[in-house]
């Protein structure tokens, strides 16, 4: 609900990236009204490049730590490609919602994906991208009914 309020305010928000509990607390203490758990930052903090060497489970674990460190600041999680097909994208959104993420970004890259700020990237076919987004939105709706949480899907 808090993330939707921030988005509905129609104001520009600076969204610093976090990767663990400490960075989450620092962002919140600095007064930012939203943050983003970056796959690049989580990967780098574990000694890897952002080329999908970090698993879904490791990202959910990081999301759990970040969410537990935040008191009021909503956090959008990097869902990469959803870690597979549309069914995996649905699982990713649900998993992030279960640990307290306010939103999830799903990308349209092929797997294994590359960091969003690199030059050499390939995207999936339109139908595949649409299937991922539909599955992510289905998960959002199910989370609202079953968990009382409605994560924002960013695609």
TORRODO-752284 format. One record per atom (N, C-alpha, C): residue number from 1; atom name; x, y, z. Coordinates in steps of 0.2 Angstrom, whole numbers, always signed. Layout:
BEGIN
node domar NUM	drenpa CA	px X	py Y	pz Z
...
END
This chain:
BEGIN
node domar 1	drenpa N	px +4	py -6	pz +0
node domar 1	drenpa CA	px +0	py +0	pz +0
node domar 1	drenpa C	px +4	py +6	pz +0
node domar 2	drenpa N	px +10	py +6	pz +4
node domar 2	drenpa CA	px +14	py +12	pz +4
node domar 2	drenpa C	px +17	py +14	pz -3
node domar 3	drenpa N	px +20	py +8	pz -6
node domar 3	drenpa CA	px +23	py +10	pz -13
node domar 3	drenpa C	px +18	py +13	pz -18
node domar 4	drenpa N	px +11	py +10	pz -17
node domar 4	drenpa CA	px +6	py +13	pz -22
node domar 4	drenpa C	px +5	py +20	pz -20
node domar 5	drenpa N	px +5	py +22	pz -14
node domar 5	drenpa CA	px +5	py +29	pz -12
node domar 5	drenpa C	px +10	py +34	pz -15
node domar 6	drenpa N	px +16	py +31	pz -14
node domar 6	drenpa CA	px +22	py +35	pz -17
node domar 6	drenpa C	px +21	py +36	pz -24
node domar 7	drenpa N	px +19	py +30	pz -28
node domar 7	drenpa CA	px +18	py +31	pz -35
node domar 7	drenpa C	px +13	py +35	pz -37
node domar 8	drenpa N	px +7	py +35	pz -33
node domar 8	drenpa CA	px +1	py +40	pz -34
node domar 8	drenpa C	px +3	py +47	pz -33
node domar 9	drenpa N	px +8	py +48	pz -29
node domar 9	drenpa CA	px +9	py +55	pz -27
node domar 9	drenpa C	px +11	py +60	pz -33
node domar 10	drenpa N	px +13	py +56	pz -39
node domar 10	drenpa CA	px +15	py +60	pz -45
node domar 10	drenpa C	px +21	py +65	pz -44
node domar 11	drenpa N	px +25	py +63	pz -39
node domar 11	drenpa CA	px +31	py +66	pz -38
node domar 11	drenpa C	px +37	py +62	pz -40
node domar 12	drenpa N	px +42	py +65	pz -42
node domar 12	drenpa CA	px +49	py +61	pz -43
node domar 12	drenpa C	px +51	py +59	pz -37
node domar 13	drenpa N	px +53	py +52	pz -37
node domar 13	drenpa CA	px +57	py +49	pz -31
node domar 13	drenpa C	px +63	py +46	pz -33
node domar 14	drenpa N	px +68	py +48	pz -29
node domar 14	drenpa CA	px +75	py +45	pz -30
node domar 14	drenpa C	px +75	py +39	pz -26
node domar 15	drenpa N	px +77	py +33	pz -30
node domar 15	drenpa CA	px +76	py +27	pz -27
node domar 15	drenpa C	px +83	py +23	pz -26
node domar 16	drenpa N	px +87	py +25	pz -21
node domar 16	drenpa CA	px +94	py +21	pz -20
node domar 16	drenpa C	px +93	py +14	pz -20
node domar 17	drenpa N	px +98	py +11	pz -22
node domar 17	drenpa CA	px +98	py +3	pz -22
node domar 17	drenpa C	px +101	py +1	pz -15
node domar 18	drenpa N	px +98	py -5	pz -13
node domar 18	drenpa CA	px +101	py -9	pz -7
node domar 18	drenpa C	px +102	py -16	pz -9
node domar 19	drenpa N	px +106	py -19	pz -5
node domar 19	drenpa CA	px +108	py -26	pz -6
node domar 19	drenpa C	px +108	py -30	pz +0
node domar 20	drenpa N	px +107	py -27	pz +6
node domar 20	drenpa CA	px +107	py -31	pz +12
node domar 20	drenpa C	px +104	py -27	pz +18
node domar 21	drenpa N	px +103	py -29	pz +24
node domar 21	drenpa CA	px +100	py -26	pz +29
node domar 21	drenpa C	px +103	py -19	pz +31
node domar 22	drenpa N	px +110	py -18	pz +31
node domar 22	drenpa CA	px +113	py -12	pz +33
node domar 22	drenpa C	px +111	py -7	pz +28
node domar 23	drenpa N	px +112	py -8	pz +21
node domar 23	drenpa CA	px +111	py -3	pz +16
node domar 23	drenpa C	px +104	py -1	pz +16
node domar 24	drenpa N	px +99	py -6	pz +18
node domar 24	drenpa CA	px +92	py -4	pz +18
node domar 24	drenpa C	px +91	py +1	pz +24
node domar 25	drenpa N	px +94	py -1	pz +30
node domar 25	drenpa CA	px +93	py +4	pz +35
node domar 25	drenpa C	px +96	py +11	pz +34
node domar 26	drenpa N	px +102	py +11	pz +31
node domar 26	drenpa CA	px +105	py +17	pz +29
node domar 26	drenpa C	px +100	py +21	pz +24
node domar 27	drenpa N	px +97	py +18	pz +19
node domar 27	drenpa CA	px +93	py +22	pz +15
node domar 27	drenpa C	px +87	py +24	pz +18
node domar 28	drenpa N	px +84	py +20	pz +23
node domar 28	drenpa CA	px +78	py +23	pz +27
node domar 28	drenpa C	px +80	py +28	pz +31
node domar 29	drenpa N	px +86	py +28	pz +35
node domar 29	drenpa CA	px +88	py +33	pz +39
node domar 29	drenpa C	px +89	py +39	pz +36
node domar 30	drenpa N	px +91	py +39	pz +29
node domar 30	drenpa CA	px +92	py +45	pz +25
node domar 30	drenpa C	px +86	py +48	pz +23
node domar 31	drenpa N	px +80	py +45	pz +24
node domar 31	drenpa CA	px +74	py +48	pz +23
node domar 31	drenpa C	px +71	py +47	pz +16
node domar 32	drenpa N	px +74	py +42	pz +12
node domar 32	drenpa CA	px +71	py +41	pz +5
node domar 32	drenpa C	px +64	py +37	pz +6
node domar 33	drenpa N	px +60	py +39	pz +2
node domar 33	drenpa CA	px +53	py +36	pz +2
node domar 33	drenpa C	px +52	py +30	pz -1
node domar 34	drenpa N	px +57	py +27	pz -5
node domar 34	drenpa CA	px +57	py +21	pz -9
node domar 34	drenpa C	px +64	py +18	pz -10
node domar 35	drenpa N	px +65	py +12	pz -11
node domar 35	drenpa CA	px +71	py +9	pz -12
node domar 35	drenpa C	px +70	py +3	pz -17
node domar 36	drenpa N	px +76	py +1	pz -20
node domar 36	drenpa CA	px +76	py -5	pz -24
node domar 36	drenpa C	px +81	py -10	pz -23
node domar 37	drenpa N	px +80	py -16	pz -22
node domar 37	drenpa CA	px +85	py -21	pz -21
node domar 37	drenpa C	px +87	py -23	pz -27
node domar 38	drenpa N	px +93	py -21	pz -29
node domar 38	drenpa CA	px +97	py -22	pz -35
node domar 38	drenpa C	px +100	py -29	pz -36
node domar 39	drenpa N	px +98	py -32	pz -41
node domar 39	drenpa CA	px +102	py -39	pz -43
node domar 39	drenpa C	px +109	py -38	pz -44
node domar 40	drenpa N	px +111	py -32	pz -47
node domar 40	drenpa CA	px +118	py -31	pz -48
node domar 40	drenpa C	px +121	py -30	pz -42
node domar 41	drenpa N	px +118	py -26	pz -37
node domar 41	drenpa CA	px +122	py -25	pz -30
node domar 41	drenpa C	px +122	py -31	pz -26
node domar 42	drenpa N	px +117	py -35	pz -26
node domar 42	drenpa CA	px +117	py -42	pz -23
node domar 42	drenpa C	px +122	py -46	pz -25
node domar 43	drenpa N	px +122	py -47	pz -32
node domar 43	drenpa CA	px +128	py -51	pz -35
node domar 43	drenpa C	px +135	py -48	pz -34
node domar 44	drenpa N	px +136	py -42	pz -34
node domar 44	drenpa CA	px +142	py -39	pz -33
node domar 44	drenpa C	px +144	py -40	pz -25
node domar 45	drenpa N	px +139	py -40	pz -21
node domar 45	drenpa CA	px +141	py -41	pz -14
node domar 45	drenpa C	px +143	py -48	pz -12
node domar 46	drenpa N	px +141	py -52	pz -17
node domar 46	drenpa CA	px +143	py -60	pz -16
node domar 46	drenpa C	px +149	py -61	pz -21
node domar 47	drenpa N	px +152	py -56	pz -24
node domar 47	drenpa CA	px +158	py -58	pz -28
node domar 47	drenpa C	px +157	py -60	pz -35
node domar 48	drenpa N	px +151	py -59	pz -38
node domar 48	drenpa CA	px +149	py -61	pz -44
node domar 48	drenpa C	px +147	py -55	pz -49
node domar 49	drenpa N	px +148	py -56	pz -55
node domar 49	drenpa CA	px +145	py -51	pz -60
node domar 49	drenpa C	px +137	py -53	pz -61
node domar 50	drenpa N	px +134	py -48	pz -63
node domar 50	drenpa CA	px +126	py -48	pz -64
node domar 50	drenpa C	px +125	py -52	pz -70
node domar 51	drenpa N	px +126	py -58	pz -71
node domar 51	drenpa CA	px +124	py -62	pz -77
node domar 51	drenpa C	px +120	py -68	pz -75
node domar 52	drenpa N	px +116	py -67	pz -70
node domar 52	drenpa CA	px +112	py -72	pz -67
node domar 52	drenpa C	px +115	py -78	pz -64
node domar 53	drenpa N	px +121	py -77	pz -61
node domar 53	drenpa CA	px +124	py -82	pz -57
node domar 53	drenpa C	px +121	py -83	pz -50
node domar 54	drenpa N	px +118	py -78	pz -48
node domar 54	drenpa CA	px +114	py -78	pz -41
node domar 54	drenpa C	px +107	py -81	pz -43
node domar 55	drenpa N	px +105	py -86	pz -38
node domar 55	drenpa CA	px +99	py -90	pz -39
node domar 55	drenpa C	px +93	py -86	pz -36
node domar 56	drenpa N	px +87	py -88	pz -38
node domar 56	drenpa CA	px +81	py -86	pz -36
node domar 56	drenpa C	px +81	py -86	pz -28
node domar 57	drenpa N	px +83	py -92	pz -25
node domar 57	drenpa CA	px +83	py -93	pz -18
node domar 57	drenpa C	px +88	py -88	pz -15
node domar 58	drenpa N	px +94	py -87	pz -18
node domar 58	drenpa CA	px +98	py -82	pz -15
node domar 58	drenpa C	px +95	py -75	pz -15
node domar 59	drenpa N	px +92	py -73	pz -20
node domar 59	drenpa CA	px +89	py -66	pz -21
node domar 59	drenpa C	px +83	py -66	pz -16
node domar 60	drenpa N	px +79	py -71	pz -15
node domar 60	drenpa CA	px +73	py -71	pz -10
node domar 60	drenpa C	px +76	py -70	pz -3
node domar 61	drenpa N	px +82	py -74	pz -1
node domar 61	drenpa CA	px +85	py -73	pz +5
node domar 61	drenpa C	px +87	py -66	pz +6
node domar 62	drenpa N	px +90	py -63	pz +1
node domar 62	drenpa CA	px +92	py -56	pz +2
node domar 62	drenpa C	px +86	py -51	pz +3
node domar 63	drenpa N	px +81	py -53	pz -1
node domar 63	drenpa CA	px +75	py -49	pz +0
node domar 63	drenpa C	px +72	py -49	pz +7
node domar 64	drenpa N	px +72	py -55	pz +10
node domar 64	drenpa CA	px +70	py -56	pz +17
node domar 64	drenpa C	px +74	py -52	pz +22
node domar 65	drenpa N	px +80	py -52	pz +21
node domar 65	drenpa CA	px +84	py -48	pz +25
node domar 65	drenpa C	px +83	py -40	pz +24
node domar 66	drenpa N	px +82	py -38	pz +18
node domar 66	drenpa CA	px +81	py -31	pz +17
node domar 66	drenpa C	px +74	py -29	pz +20
node domar 67	drenpa N	px +69	py -33	pz +18
node domar 67	drenpa CA	px +62	py -31	pz +21
node domar 67	drenpa C	px +62	py -31	pz +28
node domar 68	drenpa N	px +66	py -36	pz +31
node domar 68	drenpa CA	px +65	py -36	pz +39
node domar 68	drenpa C	px +69	py -30	pz +42
node domar 69	drenpa N	px +74	py -27	pz +38
node domar 69	drenpa CA	px +77	py -21	pz +40
node domar 69	drenpa C	px +73	py -14	pz +40
node domar 70	drenpa N	px +69	py -14	pz +35
node domar 70	drenpa CA	px +65	py -8	pz +34
node domar 70	drenpa C	px +59	py -8	pz +38
node domar 71	drenpa N	px +57	py -2	pz +41
node domar 71	drenpa CA	px +51	py -1	pz +45
node domar 71	drenpa C	px +45	py +2	pz +41
node domar 72	drenpa N	px +47	py +7	pz +37
node domar 72	drenpa CA	px +41	py +10	pz +33
node domar 72	drenpa C	px +43	py +11	pz +26
node domar 73	drenpa N	px +49	py +11	pz +24
node domar 73	drenpa CA	px +51	py +12	pz +17
node domar 73	drenpa C	px +49	py +6	pz +12
node domar 74	drenpa N	px +45	py +7	pz +7
node domar 74	drenpa CA	px +44	py +1	pz +3
node domar 74	drenpa C	px +50	py +0	pz -2
node domar 75	drenpa N	px +50	py -7	pz -4
node domar 75	drenpa CA	px +56	py -9	pz -8
node domar 75	drenpa C	px +53	py -13	pz -14
node domar 76	drenpa N	px +56	py -11	pz -20
node domar 76	drenpa CA	px +55	py -15	pz -26
node domar 76	drenpa C	px +61	py -20	pz -27
node domar 77	drenpa N	px +59	py -26	pz -28
node domar 77	drenpa CA	px +65	py -31	pz -29
node domar 77	drenpa C	px +66	py -32	pz -36
node domar 78	drenpa N	px +72	py -34	pz -38
node domar 78	drenpa CA	px +74	py -35	pz -45
node domar 78	drenpa C	px +72	py -43	pz -46
node domar 79	drenpa N	px +68	py -44	pz -50
node domar 79	drenpa CA	px +65	py -51	pz -51
node domar 79	drenpa C	px +69	py -54	pz -57
node domar 80	drenpa N	px +74	py -50	pz -60
node domar 80	drenpa CA	px +77	py -52	pz -66
node domar 80	drenpa C	px +72	py -55	pz -72
node domar 81	drenpa N	px +73	py -60	pz -74
node domar 81	drenpa CA	px +69	py -63	pz -80
node domar 81	drenpa C	px +63	py -67	pz -76
node domar 82	drenpa N	px +62	py -67	pz -70
node domar 82	drenpa CA	px +58	py -71	pz -67
node domar 82	drenpa C	px +61	py -78	pz -65
node domar 83	drenpa N	px +67	py -79	pz -67
node domar 83	drenpa CA	px +71	py -85	pz -66
node domar 83	drenpa C	px +68	py -91	pz -70
node domar 84	drenpa N	px +66	py -89	pz -76
node domar 84	drenpa CA	px +64	py -95	pz -81
node domar 84	drenpa C	px +58	py -93	pz -85
node domar 85	drenpa N	px +53	py -97	pz -85
node domar 85	drenpa CA	px +47	py -96	pz -90
node domar 85	drenpa C	px +42	py -92	pz -85
node domar 86	drenpa N	px +36	py -92	pz -88
node domar 86	drenpa CA	px +30	py -88	pz -85
node domar 86	drenpa C	px +29	py -91	pz -78
node domar 87	drenpa N	px +29	py -98	pz -77
node domar 87	drenpa CA	px +28	py -101	pz -71
node domar 87	drenpa C	px +33	py -99	pz -66
node domar 88	drenpa N	px +39	py -98	pz -68
node domar 88	drenpa CA	px +44	py -96	pz -63
node domar 88	drenpa C	px +43	py -89	pz -61
node domar 89	drenpa N	px +41	py -84	pz -66
node domar 89	drenpa CA	px +40	py -77	pz -65
node domar 89	drenpa C	px +34	py -77	pz -59
node domar 90	drenpa N	px +29	py -81	pz -60
node domar 90	drenpa CA	px +24	py -81	pz -55
node domar 90	drenpa C	px +27	py -83	pz -48
node domar 91	drenpa N	px +31	py -88	pz -48
node domar 91	drenpa CA	px +34	py -90	pz -42
node domar 91	drenpa C	px +38	py -84	pz -39
node domar 92	drenpa N	px +42	py -81	pz -43
node domar 92	drenpa CA	px +46	py -76	pz -41
node domar 92	drenpa C	px +42	py -70	pz -37
node domar 93	drenpa N	px +37	py -68	pz -41
node domar 93	drenpa CA	px +33	py -62	pz -38
node domar 93	drenpa C	px +30	py -65	pz -31
node domar 94	drenpa N	px +27	py -71	pz -31
node domar 94	drenpa CA	px +24	py -73	pz -25
node domar 94	drenpa C	px +30	py -74	pz -19
node domar 95	drenpa N	px +35	py -76	pz -21
node domar 95	drenpa CA	px +41	py -77	pz -16
node domar 95	drenpa C	px +43	py -70	pz -13
node domar 96	drenpa N	px +44	py -65	pz -17
node domar 96	drenpa CA	px +46	py -59	pz -15
node domar 96	drenpa C	px +40	py -56	pz -11
node domar 97	drenpa N	px +34	py -57	pz -12
node domar 97	drenpa CA	px +28	py -54	pz -8
node domar 97	drenpa C	px +28	py -57	pz -2
node domar 98	drenpa N	px +29	py -64	pz -1
node domar 98	drenpa CA	px +29	py -67	pz +5
node domar 98	drenpa C	px +34	py -65	pz +10
node domar 99	drenpa N	px +40	py -62	pz +8
node domar 99	drenpa CA	px +45	py -60	pz +12
node domar 99	drenpa C	px +45	py -52	pz +13
node domar 100	drenpa N	px +40	py -49	pz +10
node domar 100	drenpa CA	px +39	py -42	pz +12
node domar 100	drenpa C	px +41	py -37	pz +7
node domar 101	drenpa N	px +42	py -39	pz +1
node domar 101	drenpa CA	px +44	py -34	pz -5
node domar 101	drenpa C	px +37	py -31	pz -7
node domar 102	drenpa N	px +38	py -24	pz -8
node domar 102	drenpa CA	px +32	py -20	pz -11
node domar 102	drenpa C	px +31	py -21	pz -18
node domar 103	drenpa N	px +36	py -23	pz -22
node domar 103	drenpa CA	px +35	py -23	pz -29
node domar 103	drenpa C	px +41	py -27	pz -32
node domar 104	drenpa N	px +40	py -29	pz -38
node domar 104	drenpa CA	px +45	py -34	pz -41
node domar 104	drenpa C	px +45	py -31	pz -49
node domar 105	drenpa N	px +52	py -31	pz -51
node domar 105	drenpa CA	px +53	py -29	pz -58
node domar 105	drenpa C	px +55	py -35	pz -62
node domar 106	drenpa N	px +51	py -37	pz -67
node domar 106	drenpa CA	px +52	py -42	pz -71
node domar 106	drenpa C	px +55	py -40	pz -78
node domar 107	drenpa N	px +60	py -43	pz -80
node domar 107	drenpa CA	px +64	py -41	pz -87
node domar 107	drenpa C	px +62	py -45	pz -92
node domar 108	drenpa N	px +63	py -43	pz -98
node domar 108	drenpa CA	px +61	py -46	pz -104
node domar 108	drenpa C	px +67	py -49	pz -108
node domar 109	drenpa N	px +73	py -50	pz -104
node domar 109	drenpa CA	px +79	py -53	pz -107
node domar 109	drenpa C	px +79	py -60	pz -108
node domar 110	drenpa N	px +83	py -63	pz -112
node domar 110	drenpa CA	px +84	py -70	pz -113
node domar 110	drenpa C	px +88	py -72	pz -107
node domar 111	drenpa N	px +88	py -79	pz -105
node domar 111	drenpa CA	px +92	py -81	pz -100
node domar 111	drenpa C	px +98	py -85	pz -103
node domar 112	drenpa N	px +104	py -85	pz -100
node domar 112	drenpa CA	px +105	py -81	pz -95
node domar 112	drenpa C	px +106	py -73	pz -96
node domar 113	drenpa N	px +103	py -69	pz -92
node domar 113	drenpa CA	px +102	py -62	pz -93
node domar 113	drenpa C	px +109	py -59	pz -92
node domar 114	drenpa N	px +109	py -53	pz -94
node domar 114	drenpa CA	px +115	py -48	pz -93
node domar 114	drenpa C	px +113	py -42	pz -89
node domar 115	drenpa N	px +117	py -39	pz -85
node domar 115	drenpa CA	px +115	py -33	pz -81
node domar 115	drenpa C	px +112	py -28	pz -86
node domar 116	drenpa N	px +107	py -25	pz -84
node domar 116	drenpa CA	px +104	py -20	pz -88
node domar 116	drenpa C	px +108	py -14	pz -90
node domar 117	drenpa N	px +113	py -13	pz -87
node domar 117	drenpa CA	px +117	py -7	pz -90
node domar 117	drenpa C	px +123	py -9	pz -94
node domar 118	drenpa N	px +123	py -15	pz -96
node domar 118	drenpa CA	px +128	py -17	pz -101
node domar 118	drenpa C	px +125	py -17	pz -108
node domar 119	drenpa N	px +130	py -17	pz -113
node domar 119	drenpa CA	px +128	py -15	pz -120
node domar 119	drenpa C	px +125	py -21	pz -124
node domar 120	drenpa N	px +127	py -27	pz -122
node domar 120	drenpa CA	px +125	py -33	pz -126
node domar 120	drenpa C	px +120	py -37	pz -122
node domar 121	drenpa N	px +114	py -36	pz -124
node domar 121	drenpa CA	px +108	py -39	pz -122
node domar 121	drenpa C	px +103	py -42	pz -127
node domar 122	drenpa N	px +100	py -47	pz -126
node domar 122	drenpa CA	px +95	py -49	pz -130
node domar 122	drenpa C	px +88	py -50	pz -127
node domar 123	drenpa N	px +83	py -48	pz -130
node domar 123	drenpa CA	px +76	py -49	pz -127
node domar 123	drenpa C	px +72	py -55	pz -130
node domar 124	drenpa N	px +68	py -57	pz -126
node domar 124	drenpa CA	px +64	py -63	pz -128
node domar 124	drenpa C	px +58	py -61	pz -133
node domar 125	drenpa N	px +55	py -65	pz -136
node domar 125	drenpa CA	px +50	py -64	pz -141
node domar 125	drenpa C	px +44	py -61	pz -137
node domar 126	drenpa N	px +40	py -57	pz -141
node domar 126	drenpa CA	px +35	py -53	pz -138
node domar 126	drenpa C	px +30	py -57	pz -134
node domar 127	drenpa N	px +28	py -63	pz -137
node domar 127	drenpa CA	px +23	py -68	pz -133
node domar 127	drenpa C	px +26	py -70	pz -127
node domar 128	drenpa N	px +32	py -71	pz -126
node domar 128	drenpa CA	px +36	py -74	pz -120
node domar 128	drenpa C	px +36	py -68	pz -115
node domar 129	drenpa N	px +37	py -62	pz -117
node domar 129	drenpa CA	px +37	py -57	pz -112
node domar 129	drenpa C	px +30	py -56	pz -110
node domar 130	drenpa N	px +25	py -56	pz -114
node domar 130	drenpa CA	px +18	py -55	pz -112
node domar 130	drenpa C	px +16	py -60	pz -107
node domar 131	drenpa N	px +18	py -67	pz -108
node domar 131	drenpa CA	px +17	py -72	pz -104
node domar 131	drenpa C	px +20	py -71	pz -97
node domar 132	drenpa N	px +26	py -69	pz -97
node domar 132	drenpa CA	px +29	py -67	pz -90
node domar 132	drenpa C	px +25	py -62	pz -86
node domar 133	drenpa N	px +23	py -56	pz -90
node domar 133	drenpa CA	px +20	py -51	pz -86
node domar 133	drenpa C	px +13	py -53	pz -84
node domar 134	drenpa N	px +9	py -57	pz -88
node domar 134	drenpa CA	px +3	py -60	pz -86
node domar 134	drenpa C	px +3	py -64	pz -80
node domar 135	drenpa N	px +8	py -69	pz -80
node domar 135	drenpa CA	px +10	py -73	pz -74
node domar 135	drenpa C	px +11	py -69	pz -68
node domar 136	drenpa N	px +15	py -64	pz -69
node domar 136	drenpa CA	px +17	py -60	pz -63
node domar 136	drenpa C	px +11	py -56	pz -60
node domar 137	drenpa N	px +7	py -54	pz -65
node domar 137	drenpa CA	px +0	py -50	pz -62
node domar 137	drenpa C	px -4	py -55	pz -59
node domar 138	drenpa N	px -5	py -62	pz -62
node domar 138	drenpa CA	px -9	py -67	pz -59
node domar 138	drenpa C	px -6	py -68	pz -51
node domar 139	drenpa N	px +0	py -68	pz -51
node domar 139	drenpa CA	px +3	py -69	pz -44
node domar 139	drenpa C	px +2	py -63	pz -39
node domar 140	drenpa N	px +2	py -57	pz -42
node domar 140	drenpa CA	px +0	py -51	pz -38
node domar 140	drenpa C	px -7	py -52	pz -36
node domar 141	drenpa N	px -12	py -54	pz -40
node domar 141	drenpa CA	px -19	py -54	pz -38
node domar 141	drenpa C	px -20	py -60	pz -33
node domar 142	drenpa N	px -16	py -66	pz -34
node domar 142	drenpa CA	px -17	py -71	pz -29
node domar 142	drenpa C	px -14	py -69	pz -22
node domar 143	drenpa N	px -8	py -65	pz -22
node domar 143	drenpa CA	px -6	py -63	pz -16
node domar 143	drenpa C	px -10	py -58	pz -12
node domar 144	drenpa N	px -14	py -54	pz -16
node domar 144	drenpa CA	px -19	py -50	pz -13
node domar 144	drenpa C	px -24	py -54	pz -10
node domar 145	drenpa N	px -27	py -59	pz -13
node domar 145	drenpa CA	px -32	py -63	pz -10
node domar 145	drenpa C	px -30	py -67	pz -4
node domar 146	drenpa N	px -24	py -70	pz -5
node domar 146	drenpa CA	px -22	py -75	pz +0
node domar 146	drenpa C	px -17	py -73	pz +5
node domar 147	drenpa N	px -13	py -67	pz +4
node domar 147	drenpa CA	px -9	py -65	pz +9
node domar 147	drenpa C	px -10	py -58	pz +11
node domar 148	drenpa N	px -15	py -54	pz +8
node domar 148	drenpa CA	px -17	py -48	pz +10
node domar 148	drenpa C	px -11	py -43	pz +7
node domar 149	drenpa N	px -7	py -45	pz +3
node domar 149	drenpa CA	px -1	py -41	pz +0
node domar 149	drenpa C	px -3	py -40	pz -8
node domar 150	drenpa N	px -1	py -35	pz -10
node domar 150	drenpa CA	px -2	py -34	pz -18
node domar 150	drenpa C	px +4	py -30	pz -20
node domar 151	drenpa N	px +9	py -34	pz -22
node domar 151	drenpa CA	px +15	py -31	pz -25
node domar 151	drenpa C	px +14	py -28	pz -31
node domar 152	drenpa N	px +17	py -22	pz -32
node domar 152	drenpa CA	px +17	py -19	pz -39
node domar 152	drenpa C	px +22	py -23	pz -44
node domar 153	drenpa N	px +19	py -24	pz -50
node domar 153	drenpa CA	px +23	py -27	pz -55
node domar 153	drenpa C	px +26	py -22	pz -59
node domar 154	drenpa N	px +32	py -22	pz -60
node domar 154	drenpa CA	px +36	py -17	pz -64
node domar 154	drenpa C	px +39	py -21	pz -70
node domar 155	drenpa N	px +36	py -20	pz -76
node domar 155	drenpa CA	px +39	py -24	pz -82
node domar 155	drenpa C	px +40	py -19	pz -88
END
